[in-house]
Amino acid sequence: MKRKLLSLLTAAGLCLGLTGYAGAASFPDVSDADTALAVEVLSGLGIVSGGSDGNYYPDQGLTRAQFCKLAVLAGGHGDQVSGSAYRTLFSDVAGSHWAAPYINLACEEGLMSGYGNGTFGPDDPVTVGQAVTVVLRLLGYTIDQVGPFWPEDYMALGEQLGLLEGVSRDPDHALTRGEAALMLYALLGQSDSTGKDYIDNLCASKVENAVLLDTDAESGDGTEGMVEVYANQNLSWYEPAADLEGLAGSRGTLLLDQSGRVTGFLPDDTVRYTLIPESVTANCINGGYTVSGSTAVVMGDTLTTFENCWYDLAGCPQLTLYYNQSGNLELVAATERTTYEGVVLSGYYEDASPNTSTPDTITLLGMELEVEESAVSSLSAFSVGDKITVTLDGGGAVISATAGGQTTLYGVLGEGQVELTCGLTAKGTVSGSAGAGDLVKVTSSGVGKLSVSQVSGGSSLDLNVSEKTLGSIPLADNVRIYERAGTSVVTEIDLEDIQSATVKASDIDFYATDSNGLVSVLLLDDVTGNAYTYGLLTMGSRTEGSGTMTYTNRTVSVENGRGTTQEYITGQSGRTGDMGGIAVSSEGKAVSVVTLSEAEGVDQSAFDSLDAVMIDGVRVPISDAAQGYNSDTERWVTLSQARANSDTFTVYYSGTLGVDAVVRVLATE
């Protein structure tokens, strides 16, 4: 699970955060908070997706073809795409073009149009003027309502509605992926031209004023993997049909499909406080938060009132207080807390508030950190620009500081930031020999500067999975394990993901130990198969250059329930239409392409719920990220939908049966 430290704010008691958006960022290269929230919400709805390396690339431009796809999905018409396939409306968009169904449907619905000469320009950049016009058409506005002058009238109305917040006001500006997310997120909060909530187009029903407590909860009847929600003074659990992990803790509107499954979540702007309870009385928390005895309290899967449990709350690791639109405290939730106790950071002193003599907060490695009273005197000896080393308590606050020093930090590199293995995110101007998605060693090289280098070194020791040891060295309880395929970007895995009893030293690319001599970081080479993006492979080619200086490269992309990846140049071979996977490097190349093994004619009785399936007498676990595919409709579905629509299946798996096989795709027969 990805972790992120909330911005630390001073309030009564130990207050860890004051925010309307509580979740962890799923895309490490999105640093702007507004863009991160927009991408998180749209990703949960299946409208946008990132690359197979886990990044979103917010500064990358969008083509007209790509924006057509976003418009169709944002309009809730993804289920109509297949009906617009294999038709040619424009001379430069063949029926076989990946975007032809989206372009055809967008044009048929009047959202976009061609250039008037029979062409569409699918690879041309989409401009802000074109994009805001599409969004206004999604809202039902006609030329009579907007005005006759394009793009001036469309830009004016778009700005009036708030569609251009965070977006360039230049109508000819090439829209970026980050700007597109902001514009489409603003669309979700609009009423259309008739006064209807636009979000109603994307759900069968909705639950308003809902608190998204957990996205992987156990319900009251023992069902696991459920979405836990507090709304209308009740606790409820729903089956998920979308990944909302990054929005957990938010309050807003829960979106449901016709089967009552969660398909998305739209956070609102209400306030929540997250704090560590130091003192709890019958009507107050930490001396500053007044609580009515009738206020609802959620502890795990139990709903009670403050008057019936206040004496137990002081022992909880963390409390979250939710306020309604009127500013009244409505809910107290006991939640887990990420602990940073004993974390040591070295870097250049960047800032202090209100001053360096008596700082309440300091900035180090691009992170604003709260300062405990015990550390004020030691910090007062330093000035901005000094190199210092600080130690944190469990809440992420500074409890001591010393001059100089150098701690070794590791993390996954993003755009202008590194998600550290301790759970914090260092930010700054990055220099060094590594790319986004690489596991790196990071040091502070100056005020606002980070120096990174890709980890290396290998191991001479085997990993004993059951004993949790590397050779004779025990793994730390909070060990972070990453995996890559060759030179691909890394993905984080759990020890439980490893099917074999032992991982040979030759498959361990790097390890590091903490101050106690325990293994704190591991990097494995293609041990579990989790470094790949799985789905239907499409092989192609790309010719670049001009004149006699042209060259052609093989390309590959993967389609699954999250959409279609971009085309990646690859030196690997594959076959279009096969179920397989790709692993991508930080340079954006598919460094490994694999074809999944398949088992046909697997009966319903072979399944152990959605946990595992028997194949040739071998129990094979089903990946948490496994995809469902309806072969009749040629559509990607959830695993539950696939199980419900057929009696027999073709099961596609990575690895070797009886050794390390894992189910990646379940297709109906």
DOKE-175688 format. One line per 4 residues: their letters; for each residue x, y, z of C-alpha. Coordinates in steps of 0.1 Angstrom, whole numbers. Layout:
BEGIN
a> X/Y/Z ~ ...
//
This chain:
BEGIN
mkrk> 0/0/0 ~ 14/34/-9 ~ 18/58/20 ~ 20/96/22
llsl> 25/120/51 ~ -3/145/54 ~ 7/181/56 ~ 12/189/92
ltaa> -7/217/107 ~ -7/231/142 ~ -40/229/161 ~ -51/220/196
glcl> -33/188/207 ~ -13/168/182 ~ -32/176/150 ~ -18/157/119
gltg> -39/172/92 ~ -67/195/82 ~ -80/185/47 ~ -109/175/26
yaga> -88/150/6 ~ -74/123/28 ~ -61/96/5 ~ -27/85/-6
asfp> -15/95/-41 ~ -15/66/-65 ~ 6/85/-91 ~ 40/95/-76
dvsd> 48/120/-105 ~ 17/141/-97 ~ 29/166/-70 ~ 2/193/-73
adta> -25/186/-48 ~ -54/197/-70 ~ -42/177/-99 ~ -35/147/-77
lave> -71/147/-64 ~ -85/151/-99 ~ -64/122/-113 ~ -73/100/-83
vlsg> -111/106/-87 ~ -110/102/-125 ~ -88/71/-123 ~ -113/55/-99
lgiv> -141/62/-124 ~ -120/46/-152 ~ -118/78/-172 ~ -80/83/-170
sggs> -52/59/-163 ~ -14/61/-159 ~ 14/42/-176 ~ 24/7/-167
dgny> 52/23/-147 ~ 27/37/-123 ~ 31/73/-133 ~ 5/97/-148
ypdq> 28/121/-168 ~ 8/153/-160 ~ 30/175/-182 ~ 26/153/-213
gltr> 4/166/-241 ~ -28/149/-254 ~ -38/142/-289 ~ -72/148/-304
aqfc> -77/110/-305 ~ -67/106/-269 ~ -91/134/-258 ~ -119/117/-277
klav> -115/87/-256 ~ -115/107/-224 ~ -147/126/-236 ~ -165/94/-244
lagg> -156/78/-210 ~ -164/111/-191 ~ -198/110/-208 ~ -205/76/-195
hgdq> -207/61/-229 ~ -178/36/-227 ~ -203/7/-232 ~ -213/21/-266
vsgs> -178/21/-281 ~ -179/-14/-296 ~ -208/-3/-318 ~ -187/24/-334
ayrt> -157/1/-342 ~ -144/-8/-376 ~ -160/21/-395 ~ -142/48/-413
lfsd> -155/84/-410 ~ -123/102/-418 ~ -96/95/-444 ~ -69/97/-417
vags> -86/74/-392 ~ -88/38/-405 ~ -114/15/-390 ~ -85/-5/-375
hwaa> -71/26/-357 ~ -71/21/-319 ~ -91/53/-314 ~ -115/49/-343
pyin> -144/37/-321 ~ -139/67/-297 ~ -135/92/-325 ~ -165/79/-344
lace> -187/79/-313 ~ -175/114/-302 ~ -183/128/-336 ~ -216/110/-339
eglm> -227/125/-306 ~ -216/160/-317 ~ -188/163/-291 ~ -160/167/-317
sgyg> -158/172/-354 ~ -132/169/-382 ~ -115/196/-401 ~ -140/199/-429
ngtf> -117/183/-455 ~ -125/147/-446 ~ -97/145/-421 ~ -97/145/-383
gpdd> -61/149/-373 ~ -60/122/-346 ~ -24/128/-337 ~ -27/166/-336
pvtv> -25/182/-301 ~ -58/190/-286 ~ -61/226/-276 ~ -77/242/-246
gqav> -103/258/-268 ~ -112/225/-284 ~ -113/207/-250 ~ -135/232/-232
tvvl> -159/231/-262 ~ -162/193/-258 ~ -168/197/-221 ~ -195/223/-227
rllg> -212/200/-252 ~ -211/172/-226 ~ -230/195/-204 ~ -256/200/-231
ytid> -248/236/-241 ~ -257/245/-276 ~ -243/273/-298 ~ -275/293/-291
qvgp> -267/291/-254 ~ -229/297/-257 ~ -227/323/-284 ~ -216/324/-321
fwpe> -179/333/-316 ~ -155/304/-312 ~ -134/300/-292 ~ -140/333/-273
dyma> -176/326/-262 ~ -167/290/-252 ~ -136/301/-232 ~ -157/327/-215
lgeq> -184/303/-204 ~ -159/277/-194 ~ -141/302/-171 ~ -175/313/-157
lgll> -183/277/-148 ~ -149/270/-133 ~ -138/246/-160 ~ -105/264/-165
egvs> -92/264/-128 ~ -56/255/-131 ~ -58/254/-169 ~ -42/278/-194
rdpd> -65/305/-206 ~ -48/305/-240 ~ -73/287/-263 ~ -44/276/-286
halt> -24/261/-258 ~ -18/223/-262 ~ -37/207/-233 ~ -16/186/-210
rgea> -27/154/-192 ~ -27/173/-159 ~ -49/201/-173 ~ -73/176/-188
alml> -77/159/-154 ~ -85/193/-138 ~ -110/202/-165 ~ -128/169/-164
yall> -128/168/-126 ~ -145/203/-127 ~ -170/188/-151 ~ -181/162/-125
gqsd> -191/188/-101 ~ -213/207/-126 ~ -250/208/-133 ~ -258/204/-170
stgk> -277/229/-191 ~ -310/216/-178 ~ -300/218/-141 ~ -293/180/-136
dyid> -262/170/-117 ~ -237/158/-143 ~ -224/131/-121 ~ -257/113/-125
nlca> -246/103/-160 ~ -219/81/-145 ~ -239/61/-120 ~ -272/43/-115
skve> -276/57/-79 ~ -255/77/-54 ~ -251/81/-17 ~ -244/117/-7
navl> -226/129/24 ~ -208/96/26 ~ -175/90/45 ~ -153/65/26
ldtd> -138/48/57 ~ -120/19/41 ~ -116/4/6 ~ -104/-31/17
aesg> -126/-38/48 ~ -142/-69/63 ~ -179/-64/65 ~ -201/-73/95
dgte> -208/-107/80 ~ -171/-115/74 ~ -169/-107/37 ~ -135/-93/29
gmve> -124/-67/3 ~ -155/-45/8 ~ -158/-8/7 ~ -169/5/42
vyan> -189/37/42 ~ -206/58/69 ~ -237/77/57 ~ -272/85/69
qnls> -261/76/105 ~ -253/40/94 ~ -224/18/85 ~ -227/1/51
wyep> -205/-22/31 ~ -204/-24/-7 ~ -188/-46/-33 ~ -161/-26/-52
aadl> -161/-22/-89 ~ -134/4/-89 ~ -100/10/-72 ~ -106/39/-47
egla> -77/32/-23 ~ -63/67/-28 ~ -96/83/-18 ~ -100/64/15
gsrg> -108/88/44 ~ -125/113/21 ~ -161/125/25 ~ -183/131/-5
tlll> -206/113/-29 ~ -205/75/-34 ~ -214/63/-69 ~ -231/30/-75
dqsg> -239/9/-105 ~ -271/-10/-112 ~ -259/-39/-91 ~ -252/-16/-61
rvtg> -214/-19/-65 ~ -191/11/-60 ~ -180/26/-93 ~ -165/59/-81
flpd> -163/85/-54 ~ -165/123/-57 ~ -150/141/-26 ~ -165/173/-13
dtvr> -148/202/3 ~ -159/196/39 ~ -132/196/66 ~ -117/168/86
ytli> -90/167/113 ~ -67/138/119 ~ -50/138/153 ~ -33/116/179
pesv> -55/114/210 ~ -36/125/241 ~ -65/133/263 ~ -102/124/259
tanc> -129/134/283 ~ -167/130/281 ~ -171/161/260 ~ -137/169/246
ingg> -107/155/227 ~ -72/170/233 ~ -86/200/251 ~ -96/217/219
ytvs> -122/196/201 ~ -157/197/217 ~ -177/166/211 ~ -214/159/218
gsta> -222/127/236 ~ -245/117/207 ~ -218/122/180 ~ -214/90/160
vvmg> -181/70/164 ~ -168/42/142 ~ -143/17/156 ~ -135/-10/131
dtlt> -169/-25/121 ~ -187/-11/151 ~ -209/21/151 ~ -216/36/185
tfen> -218/71/201 ~ -191/92/218 ~ -208/90/252 ~ -206/52/250
cwyd> -169/49/241 ~ -150/81/249 ~ -130/63/276 ~ -116/39/250
lagc> -106/65/224 ~ -75/76/242 ~ -59/42/235 ~ -65/45/197
pqlt> -35/52/175 ~ -53/80/156 ~ -87/97/154 ~ -103/114/124
lyyn> -129/140/130 ~ -154/147/102 ~ -174/180/100 ~ -205/185/78
qsgn> -212/214/55 ~ -225/235/84 ~ -192/230/103 ~ -207/207/129
lelv> -188/176/140 ~ -207/146/127 ~ -184/116/130 ~ -153/104/149
aate> -134/75/133 ~ -107/55/149 ~ -81/49/122 ~ -47/33/117
rtty> -16/56/119 ~ 15/54/98 ~ 44/55/123 ~ 77/73/117
egvv> 91/67/151 ~ 129/67/149 ~ 131/78/113 ~ 163/99/108
lsgy> 166/125/80 ~ 196/145/69 ~ 194/175/46 ~ 198/212/41
yeda> 176/234/63 ~ 151/250/38 ~ 126/270/59 ~ 110/275/93
spnt> 77/289/106 ~ 72/313/122 ~ 110/317/125 ~ 142/297/131
stpd> 145/308/167 ~ 112/292/178 ~ 100/270/149 ~ 67/253/150
titl> 75/237/116 ~ 106/233/95 ~ 111/223/59 ~ 137/196/51
lgme> 141/176/19 ~ 110/195/6 ~ 89/182/35 ~ 72/205/61
leve> 77/188/95 ~ 61/197/128 ~ 85/205/156 ~ 80/191/191
esav> 89/214/220 ~ 118/191/229 ~ 135/199/196 ~ 131/237/196
ssls> 162/245/215 ~ 185/223/194 ~ 170/237/161 ~ 174/273/173
afsv> 211/269/169 ~ 208/265/131 ~ 201/288/102 ~ 184/282/68
gdki> 211/267/46 ~ 228/246/73 ~ 230/209/69 ~ 213/191/98
tvtl> 201/157/108 ~ 167/153/126 ~ 149/124/143 ~ 111/120/141
dggg> 85/106/165 ~ 57/82/155 ~ 36/111/142 ~ 63/124/119
avis> 73/154/141 ~ 109/164/148 ~ 120/155/183 ~ 158/162/180
atag> 183/179/157 ~ 220/178/153 ~ 245/195/130 ~ 257/179/97
gqtt> 254/141/94 ~ 244/119/65 ~ 217/93/65 ~ 212/68/37
lygv> 177/71/23 ~ 160/49/-4 ~ 129/54/-24 ~ 111/53/-57
lgeg> 119/83/-80 ~ 90/103/-94 ~ 89/137/-111 ~ 107/161/-87
qvel> 102/138/-57 ~ 111/105/-42 ~ 86/84/-23 ~ 109/72/5
tcgl> 108/37/19 ~ 100/52/54 ~ 67/65/40 ~ 76/101/36
takg> 80/119/3 ~ 111/140/-4 ~ 107/168/-29 ~ 131/191/-48
tvsg> 152/196/-79 ~ 165/161/-88 ~ 198/153/-104 ~ 215/120/-110
saga> 215/89/-131 ~ 180/74/-127 ~ 146/77/-142 ~ 110/79/-129
gdlv> 100/46/-114 ~ 135/35/-104 ~ 145/25/-69 ~ 171/50/-59
kvts> 195/60/-31 ~ 188/97/-23 ~ 208/124/-6 ~ 203/161/0
sgvg> 228/180/-22 ~ 217/216/-13 ~ 188/237/-4 ~ 159/223/-24
klsv> 181/198/-42 ~ 181/160/-43 ~ 208/138/-57 ~ 197/103/-67
sqvs> 214/72/-80 ~ 199/39/-91 ~ 205/12/-65 ~ 228/-17/-74
ggss> 249/-44/-57 ~ 231/-76/-58 ~ 232/-102/-31 ~ 252/-133/-22
ldln> 225/-145/2 ~ 192/-164/-5 ~ 159/-151/8 ~ 140/-176/30
vsek> 104/-166/27 ~ 89/-186/55 ~ 117/-177/80 ~ 117/-141/68
tlgs> 155/-140/66 ~ 181/-130/40 ~ 208/-155/47 ~ 210/-152/85
ipla> 198/-116/85 ~ 162/-111/97 ~ 138/-90/77 ~ 126/-59/95
dnvr> 89/-59/104 ~ 84/-29/81 ~ 106/-42/53 ~ 97/-27/19
iyer> 100/-52/-10 ~ 102/-41/-46 ~ 104/-60/-79 ~ 114/-53/-114
agts> 117/-73/-146 ~ 153/-68/-158 ~ 156/-30/-163 ~ 119/-22/-158
vvte> 106/3/-133 ~ 98/-11/-99 ~ 66/-21/-83 ~ 61/-28/-46
idle> 51/-62/-35 ~ 43/-80/-2 ~ 63/-110/11 ~ 30/-130/8
diqs> 31/-124/-30 ~ 62/-147/-33 ~ 50/-182/-41 ~ 83/-200/-38
atvk> 99/-210/-4 ~ 133/-195/-14 ~ 144/-167/-36 ~ 179/-174/-49
asdi> 206/-148/-45 ~ 208/-144/-83 ~ 173/-131/-83 ~ 180/-104/-57
dfya> 192/-72/-72 ~ 197/-51/-41 ~ 192/-51/-3 ~ 198/-26/25
tdsn> 198/-29/63 ~ 186/-4/89 ~ 204/9/120 ~ 195/-23/138
glvs> 211/-45/112 ~ 177/-58/99 ~ 169/-60/62 ~ 148/-29/55
vlll> 148/-28/16 ~ 148/-56/-10 ~ 148/-54/-48 ~ 139/-86/-66
ddvt> 143/-95/-103 ~ 110/-109/-117 ~ 102/-133/-89 ~ 64/-129/-87
gnay> 55/-115/-121 ~ 39/-84/-106 ~ 62/-60/-125 ~ 41/-66/-157
tygl> 9/-50/-169 ~ -13/-79/-182 ~ -40/-80/-208 ~ -44/-84/-246
ltmg> -12/-77/-265 ~ -12/-56/-297 ~ 21/-56/-317 ~ 28/-29/-342
srte> 56/-8/-356 ~ 67/28/-357 ~ 87/44/-384 ~ 106/76/-376
gsgt> 130/99/-394 ~ 128/113/-429 ~ 141/107/-464 ~ 167/79/-465
mtyt> 173/83/-428 ~ 143/63/-416 ~ 141/34/-392 ~ 114/12/-379
nrtv> 109/-1/-344 ~ 86/-28/-332 ~ 60/-16/-307 ~ 37/-32/-282
sven> 6/-21/-261 ~ -16/-38/-237 ~ -54/-35/-233 ~ -72/-45/-201
grgt> -99/-32/-178 ~ -80/0/-171 ~ -78/9/-208 ~ -51/6/-233
tqey> -15/15/-225 ~ 5/37/-249 ~ 26/20/-276 ~ 60/12/-263
itgq> 90/6/-285 ~ 104/-29/-278 ~ 130/-53/-290 ~ 109/-82/-277
sgrt> 85/-103/-299 ~ 49/-111/-293 ~ 17/-118/-311 ~ -13/-95/-314
gdmg> -44/-110/-296 ~ -24/-131/-272 ~ -29/-126/-234 ~ 4/-114/-221
giav> 22/-87/-202 ~ 48/-60/-206 ~ 73/-45/-183 ~ 84/-10/-191
sseg> 116/9/-183 ~ 120/44/-170 ~ 130/54/-206 ~ 95/43/-217
kavs> 105/11/-235 ~ 89/-23/-231 ~ 120/-42/-219 ~ 101/-75/-215
vvtl> 71/-90/-232 ~ 56/-122/-220 ~ 28/-145/-232 ~ 6/-160/-205
seae> 1/-197/-202 ~ -35/-208/-206 ~ -58/-235/-192 ~ -90/-241/-211
gvdq> -123/-256/-199 ~ -119/-247/-162 ~ -152/-253/-145 ~ -169/-232/-118
safd> -163/-259/-92 ~ -125/-254/-96 ~ -126/-220/-79 ~ -121/-212/-43
slda> -141/-180/-43 ~ -118/-154/-60 ~ -87/-164/-41 ~ -75/-194/-61
vmid> -84/-219/-88 ~ -74/-255/-93 ~ -55/-261/-126 ~ -44/-297/-134
gvrv> -47/-305/-97 ~ -26/-275/-86 ~ -40/-247/-65 ~ -31/-214/-82
pisd> -37/-181/-64 ~ -56/-154/-83 ~ -38/-120/-83 ~ -55/-91/-66
aaqg> -50/-72/-99 ~ -63/-101/-121 ~ -85/-90/-150 ~ -119/-104/-161
ynsd> -127/-108/-198 ~ -161/-116/-214 ~ -152/-134/-246 ~ -187/-131/-261
terw> -189/-93/-258 ~ -151/-88/-260 ~ -153/-65/-230 ~ -133/-63/-199
vtls> -153/-70/-167 ~ -147/-76/-131 ~ -138/-111/-119 ~ -172/-114/-102
qara> -189/-105/-135 ~ -168/-130/-154 ~ -177/-157/-129 ~ -214/-148/-131
nsdt> -215/-150/-169 ~ -202/-184/-177 ~ -198/-220/-164 ~ -164/-226/-180
ftvy> -134/-204/-184 ~ -100/-201/-199 ~ -76/-192/-172 ~ -44/-173/-181
ysgt> -15/-174/-157 ~ 21/-164/-153 ~ 49/-186/-140 ~ 50/-224/-137
lgvd> 23/-246/-123 ~ 33/-261/-89 ~ 61/-235/-85 ~ 51/-198/-88
avvr> 20/-197/-111 ~ -4/-168/-105 ~ -37/-162/-124 ~ -36/-129/-143
vlat> -67/-131/-166 ~ -100/-150/-163 ~ -119/-152/-196 ~ -153/-166/-202
e> -159/-195/-226
//
